[in-house]
Amino acid sequence: MNRNSPSLERLAQLAQGRPNLLAGALSLYKEQEGLDDEQLAALLGCEPAALSRLALCERPRPAPHFREDVERIATYIHADLMQLAMLIRAAESREALSKRPGEDSPVLLAARDYEEFEETRTGEEEPSDG
Amino acid sequence: MKATAEEYDFHQRILARDDPVAFAALAEWLYNPLVQDVRRRAGSHADPALVEEAVGEALLDYHDHPERYIPNRASLRSYLAMAAHRDYQNAFAKELRVSGRQVSLFDPAFREQDIVGSQEMIDSQLQEEELWQRIDEVFPDPTERRIVKLILNKTRSPEPYAQVLGLCHLPYDERIREVRRVKYRITKRLRRGIAQQLDRIGGNVQ
């Protein structure tokens, strides 16, 4: 990327230190999975340029808002909703595992929220008996 | 000037903390204009990396403490531009303070003027021409000489180095790491080369 023209990439890097934003968790996930931007974007079904915007999004709130928040983020970056939900879950789980035991973390809550999200979704797709 | 309707709307969304994309959308909207604003205020000499960092910090500080902004007093863009410019000035002043202490040949950020201009002893023994002659000897490779010139001109931004080294295609973090590595290696050789030159002519370096 041409650093002579400003881009959100630099801001997304600075945001990695902000625990409320997704930047830190995404960066750790990319690093641990050995993914570059193109690969991560392909996974999410979005443009690589959208990843900086994703990094600047707030972490989804716990249930009952988790699904709603992930949907808003997916719409904003034009990504696949399910892939994004799974990625956020995985990224936050990895972040939680990388922290010291006993350290306070919203991540496990997010993982639980995701499970609830999946359950709701599965319930929606179940064929009716009638 | 008060906040515009759009700014006010963003501000309310960010204050409410219930919209996960509000800050990202605000940054997407204001980041580039803010960088331009701060560049204009800071002048043409401003280091683009420092400017972007200042704008980034101003936006992130606003994200952390949106309640500090009062929409009736100023537009959000002016408020953030002022905060970013203040951050830029602080960062720039810090850089100057750091460089002001870097007059020793054993400091990695020294520059030619520091060597030949600020130390009388060295001034009498190692003239500019000799210095460049010595640099040519120590660095026969033109790319390395260009890096030396950037170091001596006290260029802080990594981008000019990355351009000279042909590293612009690398991801940002990797590029910065590689630039630092090359700068460190060349500065060491430069120090050693100039120290040998002074030894030869009977001088000392601090």
Interface residues (C-beta under 8 A of the other chain):
Chain A: M1 N2 R3 N4 P6 L8 E9 R10 L11 Q13 L14 A15 R18 N20 L21 D36 D37 R53 L54 L56 C57 E58 R59 P60 R61 H65 D69 R72 I73 Y76
Chain B: R17 D18 D19 P20 V21 A22 F23 A24 A25 A27 E28 Y31 N32 V35 Q36 P48 A49 E52 E53 V55 G56 E57 L59 L60 H63 D64 E159 A162 C168 P171 Y172 D173
